[in-house]
Amino acid sequence: MSDSLPLSYWLATGPSLDTPATLPDRAQVVVLGGGVFGVSAALFLARAGADVLVLEERRLAGGATGRNAGIVAPGTTQSYLTLGETAGWDTARQVWQFTEDSAALLKRVLAEEGVEAEQRVEGAYSVTMTPAEVETQKRTIERLARDGFALTWLERHALQGHVGLPLPPAFLGARFNPRGMILHSARIVLGLAQAAQGYGAQIRQGVHVLRVRDGLVETNQGAVQADHVVLATNAYTGSLVPALASVIVPTRGQMRSTAPLPQRVFRGSWSANEGGEYWQQTLDGSWVLGGMRRRAADAEVGYLADDLNATVQGALDAFVAQHFPDLASAPVSHRWAGSMGFTPDQRPLIGPLGPGLWILAGCSGHGMPFATEAGRQVASWICQGQPDRAMAPFDPQRFLPG
Ligand SMILES: Cc1cc2nc3c(=O)[nH]c(=O)nc-3n(C[C@H](O)[C@H](O)[C@H](O)COP(=O)(O)OP(=O)(O)OC[C@H]3O[C@@H](n4cnc5c(N)ncnc54)[C@H](O)[C@@H]3O)c2cc1C
């Protein structure tokens, strides 16, 4: 992994944190990975009084978190209908509820800790472009309402009122979740990390973890003994736990952002093509857009290097030209890529892997609305001996032999 690759908008515009160079010999809990999952777990562990050390190979937010779209949209990764039909409606409801609770908790924690990460609860729009998609989204909203989740349908004429330019002709309407949040992806990680430091957590950057054996965390800079080790290493987990190499599959995503637009075009988060494309306009007016992975799917799966894919970047430009011609001449200020970790059922692994070994990983491209509650649950498990909600949908053992 290298930091010399193109910087994301977030890493280029966010602050960085100075942390000490030397490692302690031991810590009660060592969290591997300084993305949103690692710092969320560290915060709740430190709040509960645990002696916590976070080890990050790059800088904080250097992985997927600082390279994503900054969208915290409650909901499942697979469509709700597909999840319900394949895994059962109880599981679907539990997963959706988990993300709603997690997004609400994130909002509360940011307020409690005084974290400023450009967070705005402005809703999440899922745009439809075909009559079949319209029907599916309407059925989804009905099913969600039955299961206790209030989302609304916006017809095309109503949707026009939510966007600051003529609505693209292909946009037929949208599902709207008013609880969706957007934020600055690097600021959130730094803010949560600093909050954790406030409760005594220690953080080290530039430390590559080589191996974990019986609570001994071996790194390129020495070893640390721990009672508990938490893997928050996302797409990179397979190198530390070979049994998970085929379970959490690295999958690369591509993004671009423009220089600040002169007007506010978008509020909240937007997605189209069933989540294939997604975007938000940041507080300074920049337009951050990602997706189009399907144009080079083979090249993007199993890939851990965060370098650019010209085919996918070109497809993002074409998406802009086709649907937002008025914005096509806005200068592109940043182009970047990041690696996600996909699991076979597109649900994360959250919980115990073995004695003193825990995992929070594999959010399959949709980790932001899981991270806060996942961190709280793992902290509760470690500090109180159990989680305080049903965690069966995320049981890591579902993919491990015997
Ligand atoms: C292009 C793109 C767009 C996305 N957009 C969104 C979005 O808008 N909304 C959403 O919900 N999700 C989105 N996602 C997915 C989301 O970013 C992830 O689900 C989430 O950030 C995962 O957080 P994490 O902490 O598990 O992983 P990461 O942020 O990847 O953190 C893992 C960290 O572990 C470190 N690490 C790994 N191995 C080691 C080691 N051996 N030693 C030390 N450190 C190590 C890595 O350097 C990394 O910083 C997107 C992802 C990408 C790539």
The ligand as an SDF file (V2000), in Angstrom:
LIG
                    3D

 53 58  0  0  0  0  0  0  0  0999 V2000
  -14.6270    4.5000   -4.0120 C   0  0  0  0  0  0  0  0  0  0  0  0
  -15.4360    4.1250   -2.8090 C   0  0  0  0  0  0  0  0  0  0  0  0
  -16.6420    4.7580   -2.5430 C   0  0  0  0  0  0  0  0  0  0  0  0
  -17.3970    4.4050   -1.4350 C   0  0  0  0  0  0  0  0  0  0  0  0
  -18.4790    5.1500   -1.0750 N   0  0  0  0  0  0  0  0  0  0  0  0
  -19.1500    4.8600    0.0670 C   0  0  0  0  0  0  0  0  0  0  0  0
  -20.1470    5.7000    0.5750 C   0  0  0  0  0  0  0  0  0  0  0  0
  -20.3430    6.8140    0.1020 O   0  0  0  0  0  0  0  0  0  0  0  0
  -20.8840    5.2890    1.6410 N   0  0  0  0  0  0  0  0  0  0  0  0
  -20.6210    4.0930    2.2620 C   0  0  0  0  0  0  0  0  0  0  0  0
  -21.3280    3.7230    3.1970 O   0  0  0  0  0  0  0  0  0  0  0  0
  -19.5800    3.3400    1.8820 N   0  0  0  0  0  0  0  0  0  0  0  0
  -18.8310    3.6990    0.8180 C   0  0  0  0  0  0  0  0  0  0  0  0
  -17.7500    2.9540    0.4730 N   0  0  0  0  0  0  0  0  0  0  0  0
  -17.3600    1.8470    1.3480 C   0  0  0  0  0  0  0  0  0  0  0  0
  -16.7730    2.4140    2.6460 C   0  0  0  0  0  0  0  0  0  0  0  0
  -15.7730    3.3360    2.3450 O   0  0  0  0  0  0  0  0  0  0  0  0
  -16.2400    1.2670    3.4910 C   0  0  0  0  0  0  0  0  0  0  0  0
  -17.2510    0.3050    3.7320 O   0  0  0  0  0  0  0  0  0  0  0  0
  -15.7290    1.7660    4.8350 C   0  0  0  0  0  0  0  0  0  0  0  0
  -14.9400    2.9240    4.6790 O   0  0  0  0  0  0  0  0  0  0  0  0
  -14.9200    0.6720    5.4800 C   0  0  0  0  0  0  0  0  0  0  0  0
  -14.2670    1.2060    6.6070 O   0  0  0  0  0  0  0  0  0  0  0  0
  -13.1230    0.3560    7.2960 P   0  0  0  0  0  0  0  0  0  0  0  0
  -12.6710    1.1130    8.4660 O   0  0  0  0  0  0  0  0  0  0  0  0
  -13.6050   -1.0390    7.4820 O   0  0  0  0  0  0  0  0  0  0  0  0
  -12.0180    0.2210    6.1670 O   0  0  0  0  0  0  0  0  0  0  0  0
  -10.8170    1.1580    5.7110 P   0  0  0  0  0  0  0  0  0  0  0  0
  -11.2100    2.5710    5.6980 O   0  0  0  0  0  0  0  0  0  0  0  0
  -10.2850    0.5640    4.4550 O   0  0  0  0  0  0  0  0  0  0  0  0
   -9.7940    0.9990    6.8860 O   0  0  0  0  0  0  0  0  0  0  0  0
   -8.9800   -0.1540    7.0250 C   0  0  0  0  0  0  0  0  0  0  0  0
   -7.6140    0.3600    7.3930 C   0  0  0  0  0  0  0  0  0  0  0  0
   -6.7930   -0.7250    7.7730 O   0  0  0  0  0  0  0  0  0  0  0  0
   -5.4820   -0.4210    7.4060 C   0  0  0  0  0  0  0  0  0  0  0  0
   -4.7360   -1.6750    7.3430 N   0  0  0  0  0  0  0  0  0  0  0  0
   -5.0260   -2.7390    6.5650 C   0  0  0  0  0  0  0  0  0  0  0  0
   -4.1290   -3.7230    6.7690 N   0  0  0  0  0  0  0  0  0  0  0  0
   -3.2630   -3.2640    7.6990 C   0  0  0  0  0  0  0  0  0  0  0  0
   -2.1100   -3.8250    8.3120 C   0  0  0  0  0  0  0  0  0  0  0  0
   -1.6690   -5.0570    8.0170 N   0  0  0  0  0  0  0  0  0  0  0  0
   -1.4390   -3.0750    9.2320 N   0  0  0  0  0  0  0  0  0  0  0  0
   -1.8830   -1.8260    9.5700 C   0  0  0  0  0  0  0  0  0  0  0  0
   -2.9680   -1.2510    8.9940 N   0  0  0  0  0  0  0  0  0  0  0  0
   -3.6570   -1.9650    8.0710 C   0  0  0  0  0  0  0  0  0  0  0  0
   -5.6360    0.2360    6.0360 C   0  0  0  0  0  0  0  0  0  0  0  0
   -4.5200    1.0190    5.7040 O   0  0  0  0  0  0  0  0  0  0  0  0
   -6.9130    1.0320    6.2130 C   0  0  0  0  0  0  0  0  0  0  0  0
   -6.6750    2.3890    6.5360 O   0  0  0  0  0  0  0  0  0  0  0  0
  -16.9620    3.3300   -0.6150 C   0  0  0  0  0  0  0  0  0  0  0  0
  -15.7320    2.6980   -0.8610 C   0  0  0  0  0  0  0  0  0  0  0  0
  -14.9660    3.1150   -1.9380 C   0  0  0  0  0  0  0  0  0  0  0  0
  -13.6240    2.4550   -2.1640 C   0  0  0  0  0  0  0  0  0  0  0  0
  1  2  1  0
  2  3  1  0
  2 52  2  0
  3  4  2  0
  4  5  1  0
  4 50  1  0
  5  6  2  0
  6  7  1  0
  6 13  1  0
  7  8  2  0
  7  9  1  0
  9 10  1  0
 10 11  2  0
 10 12  1  0
 12 13  2  0
 13 14  1  0
 14 15  1  0
 14 50  1  0
 15 16  1  0
 16 17  1  0
 16 18  1  0
 18 19  1  0
 18 20  1  0
 20 21  1  0
 20 22  1  0
 22 23  1  0
 23 24  1  0
 24 25  2  0
 24 26  1  0
 24 27  1  0
 27 28  1  0
 28 29  2  0
 28 30  1  0
 28 31  1  0
 31 32  1  0
 32 33  1  0
 33 34  1  0
 33 48  1  0
 34 35  1  0
 35 36  1  0
 35 46  1  0
 36 37  1  0
 36 45  1  0
 37 38  2  0
 38 39  1  0
 39 40  1  0
 39 45  2  0
 40 41  1  0
 40 42  2  0
 42 43  1  0
 43 44  2  0
 44 45  1  0
 46 47  1  0
 46 48  1  0
 48 49  1  0
 50 51  2  0
 51 52  1  0
 52 53  1  0
M  END
$$$$
